[in-house]
Amino acid sequence: MKNDRKMVINLSIELTDELISAISVAVVSALGKMSYAGFNPKSGFDFPNEYDGTSELLTPQDIADYLQKSRRRVYDLLRLEPQFGGIPSFKVGSGRRVRRDDFLKWLESRERG
C-alpha cells in the first residue's frame, strides 16, 4: 500500500500595509484583463469582479502605447523629476507605475506648452 505522507508548515510573516499594497498592485497588473476577485488592503475586497482595463495605475507600456512612443522613451520621462518635465511615478518592485490622474495632469501641462 502506498504511504501518503503529508507535511504541514505553519509560517507567519509580518507585512506592512505598504508592502501589501505594492504586492496587490503587482498582482493586478500581472492579471491584466483577466477575471479576478481583487483585494484592496485598506478596505478589503472592493475591486470589480471583472477587470475592465480602467486601472487607476498605468504601466510604462500603457503610456508608451497611448503616446505612440517607445517604452524606453517613457522610462526616460519617468526618471526625470516632475519639475523638469518628467511624468510623476513611483516604484513597485523593480518597475514603475503612474497614477492615471497624475498622467492626465502631466499630459495637460504638456499640451499647454
N, C-alpha and C positions, 0 to 999 in steps of 0.2 A: 504494500500500500504506500502511496506517495505521502511524504511528510510535508504538510503545508505549514511552513513557518511564517510567522508574521512578526514584524518589528514595529514597535511604536516609539516614536521620538517626540518628545514634548519640547518645544522650542519657544522661548519668549524673547521678543525683540522690541525694544522701545523705539518708536519712530516719532519724529517731530511733526507737527502739522505741516511745516514747510516741505519736508521730505515726502509726506503722504500726498500733498498737493502736486509736487513735481512728478511723482510716480503716476498719479491719476492723469496728468496732462500727457505724459509719455504713452500711457496705455490708450487713451482716447485717440491720440494722434496715430498710433500704430494701427488701430482698428479701422481708421478711415471711414468709409461709408457702410461698413458692416453693421448689422443689428447688434445692439449691446444693451445691457442694463447698466447705466452709468452710475458712478458714485462720486459725490461731492463730499470731501472730508469735513467741510464746515457744517453742512446742513443735511447730510445723508443722501439717500437715493432720490435725486431730483432731476437728472438728465432725462431727455425723452427716451423712450424705448427704442425708437428708430432714429439713427443718426441721419440728419438731413443735409449735412455739408455746410452748415452755417455756424461753425465753431467760432467762439469768441477769440480763439487763438489761431494765428496764422503761422505756417511754416515758411522758411525761406523759399521753398519750392512754390508754395501758394502765391507768394508775392512775385516771384520770377515769372510765373505763368500769367499773372494779371498784368504786369508791366511789360511783358514780352521782352524780358532781359534774361541774361544768363544767371544761374544760381550763384555763380562766383561774384558777379557784379552786385547782387543783392547782399551777399556776405560782406562785401566791401562797404556797402551802405550801413550794414548792421554794426560794423566795427567802429564807424565814425560816431563821435559824440553827437547827440541831437542838436546841440547849439551850433555845430558846424555842418548841419545838413543831413546828419545820419538818421536812420529810422530807429526810434526808441524800441528796445528789445531787452530780453532777459534770457539767461541761460537755463536750460533744462537738461541736465546731464551734460553731454558734450555738444548738444545742439542749441539752437536759439529759437525763441518764439516771440511773436509780436501780437499785442492785443489789437483786435480789429479796429477799435475806436482810435487807438494811437496811430495805426497805419492810415486811416482815413483822414485824421487831422494832419499827419505828415504830408499826405498826398495833396490836400487842400492848400497847405502852405507852399508847396512846390508849384501848384497851378497859379497861385497869386504872384509868384516870382520873387 
